[in-house]
Each structure stands twice: as C-alpha cells, then as structure tokens.
Amino acid sequence: MVFGMDAAAGRLAEPDPATFRSGHDDLRALLRQGPGHGVHLLAWWRGLRRLAEDLGGTQNRDDVACLVALNVPGTDLGLHLGMHDLAYTPRADRALLVDRHDQRVRLIVPFARDGHTSDGQE
C-alpha cells in the first residue's frame, strides 16, 4: 500500500547500477505479473498524468485492474482508459470506480459515514 506515489517518481526513475532496471520497470512488472502470484498494489496518485507516466503510457493501462478516480474530469479519465464515451463531472463526496475486468464504471460515495455526505445531506 502506497500513498502519494507521485513523490516517488524521481526514485522510480533511477536505474539500479547492477541490473540497469528502474523502479518503473519493477512497478510495471508488479502490476502485470503480481496478481497471478497473489501480490497486489493499492496505491494513490495525486494526478492522472503522473499515474500514466509511471505506468509507461497507454500501452500499460490495462495492467491496472481497478481504478477509483476522484476529481478527474470524465474526458481526461476517458482518454487515459481508452473509453471515448465517458461522460462524468466530478462532484464532492463522489468517485468513479472503474472495474477493468467486467468493463463497468460505477459512481461510488467513498467518504460518507452513516449515510451522510460532508454537506450534511442524507
């Protein structure tokens, strides 16, 4: 589990002097091969652009099985996911859950407690 993966970008870019592999190479291998071995990554990036760069662009986007997007316009998220018809406008206390296995996009309320949102509405 990693929070603020953006902060690791410089470190991930550094190649290992012995193997010449970078942390980006290892991250991409983990996303591609880890789930088959029972290893999963739960991580948070503050920006979609940094996520895309860490993953290696659109060619590796399918290695992410599930994504929860907060405050990302639907057009930007759609471009990243290769979904050209994603109509979504970010709202407070709402997120999009994108499940790549069943190709479904769901609106979720991840931060509400006891049926209340932060604006006091039920």
C-alpha positions as CSV (number, residue, x, y, z in Angstrom):
1,M,0.0,0.0,0.0
2,V,1.5,3.3,-1.0
3,F,0.1,6.8,-0.6
4,G,1.4,9.7,-2.7
5,M,3.1,7.7,-5.4
6,D,3.8,11.0,-7.1
7,A,6.5,11.7,-4.6
8,A,8.4,8.5,-5.6
9,A,8.7,9.5,-9.3
10,G,12.3,10.5,-9.1
11,R,13.3,7.5,-7.2
12,L,11.4,5.2,-9.5
13,A,13.2,6.7,-12.5
14,E,16.7,5.8,-11.1
15,P,18.2,2.7,-12.7
16,D,19.8,0.1,-10.5
17,P,23.6,0.2,-11.2
18,A,23.9,-3.6,-11.2
19,T,20.8,-4.6,-13.2
20,F,20.0,-1.3,-15.1
21,R,16.4,-1.8,-14.2
22,S,14.5,1.2,-12.9
23,G,11.8,1.3,-10.2
24,H,9.4,2.0,-13.1
25,D,10.3,-1.4,-14.6
26,D,9.7,-3.1,-11.3
27,L,6.4,-1.3,-10.8
28,R,5.2,-2.3,-14.2
29,A,6.2,-5.9,-13.7
30,L,4.4,-5.9,-10.3
31,L,1.2,-4.7,-11.9
32,R,1.5,-7.1,-14.8
33,Q,2.6,-10.3,-13.0
34,G,1.9,-9.7,-9.3
35,P,-1.8,-10.6,-9.2
36,G,-1.2,-14.0,-10.7
37,H,1.1,-14.6,-7.7
38,G,-1.3,-13.1,-5.1
39,V,0.6,-9.8,-4.9
40,H,-1.5,-6.6,-5.4
41,L,-0.8,-2.9,-5.2
42,L,-3.1,-0.5,-3.6
43,A,-1.7,3.0,-4.3
44,W,-2.7,6.6,-4.6
45,W,-1.5,9.1,-7.2
46,R,-2.4,12.8,-6.8
47,G,-2.6,13.2,-10.6
48,L,-3.7,11.2,-13.6
49,R,-0.7,12.4,-15.7
50,R,1.8,11.2,-13.1
51,L,0.0,7.8,-13.0
52,A,0.1,7.5,-16.7
53,E,3.8,8.3,-16.8
54,D,4.6,5.9,-14.0
55,L,2.7,3.1,-15.8
56,G,4.6,3.8,-19.1
57,G,1.8,5.4,-21.1
58,T,-1.3,3.9,-22.6
59,Q,0.3,0.7,-23.6
60,N,0.3,-0.5,-19.9
61,R,-3.0,0.9,-18.8
62,D,-4.7,-2.5,-19.0
63,D,-2.4,-3.7,-16.2
64,V,-4.5,-1.7,-13.8
65,A,-7.4,-3.9,-12.9
66,C,-9.4,-1.4,-10.8
67,L,-9.2,2.3,-10.5
68,V,-11.0,4.8,-8.3
69,A,-11.0,8.3,-9.7
70,L,-11.6,11.4,-7.6
71,N,-11.8,14.9,-9.0
72,V,-10.8,13.8,-12.5
73,P,-12.9,15.1,-15.4
74,G,-14.6,12.4,-17.4
75,T,-12.9,13.5,-20.6
76,D,-9.4,13.1,-19.1
77,L,-10.2,9.8,-17.4
78,G,-11.8,8.5,-20.6
79,L,-8.6,9.4,-22.6
80,H,-6.5,7.5,-20.1
81,L,-8.7,4.5,-20.1
82,G,-9.4,4.4,-23.8
83,M,-13.1,5.0,-23.2
84,H,-14.3,7.7,-25.6
85,D,-17.8,8.0,-24.3
86,L,-17.2,8.5,-20.6
87,A,-19.5,11.4,-19.5
88,Y,-18.7,12.3,-15.9
89,T,-18.3,15.5,-14.0
90,P,-16.5,15.3,-10.6
91,R,-18.6,16.2,-7.5
92,A,-18.0,16.4,-3.8
93,D,-18.1,13.1,-2.0
94,R,-18.3,11.1,-5.2
95,A,-15.8,9.0,-7.2
96,L,-15.9,6.7,-10.2
97,L,-15.0,3.0,-9.7
98,V,-13.7,1.6,-12.9
99,D,-13.5,-2.2,-12.9
100,R,-11.5,-3.3,-15.9
101,H,-12.4,-7.0,-15.5
102,D,-16.2,-6.5,-16.1
103,Q,-15.8,-3.2,-18.1
104,R,-18.1,-1.4,-15.7
105,V,-18.0,2.1,-14.4
106,R,-19.9,2.9,-11.2
107,L,-20.5,6.0,-9.2
108,I,-19.5,5.5,-5.5
109,V,-19.5,7.5,-2.3
110,P,-16.2,6.6,-0.7
111,F,-16.1,9.1,2.2
112,A,-19.6,9.2,3.5
113,R,-20.3,7.9,7.1
114,D,-23.5,6.5,8.4
115,G,-25.4,7.6,5.2
116,H,-24.4,11.2,5.4
117,T,-22.3,13.2,3.0
118,S,-19.9,16.0,4.1
119,D,-22.6,18.6,3.1
120,G,-25.0,17.2,5.7
121,Q,-27.4,15.7,3.2
122,E,-28.6,12.1,3.5
